[in-house]
């Protein structure tokens, strides 16, 4: 049985440490982009959805975290 619970995913980047390598954008362009200042930005830093929807996005974010040379990407899941 699927749950009706909603979850909120919050994605953050430590912009001061970002090297602008663009690995995050290459792996997940729907959430990350390199801006004019050469730093990575989160295009959608708060995402709401079901547990299944959030889990799918988190799996992708974990891949991005693994390749970030400065470990500057974090996330938090909040149950609403």
Buried (B, 14 or more C-beta within 10 A) or exposed (E): EEEEEBBBBEBEBEEEEBEEBBBBBEBBEEBBBBEEEEBBBBBEEEBEBBBEBBEEBBEEBEEBBEEBEEEBBEBEBEEE
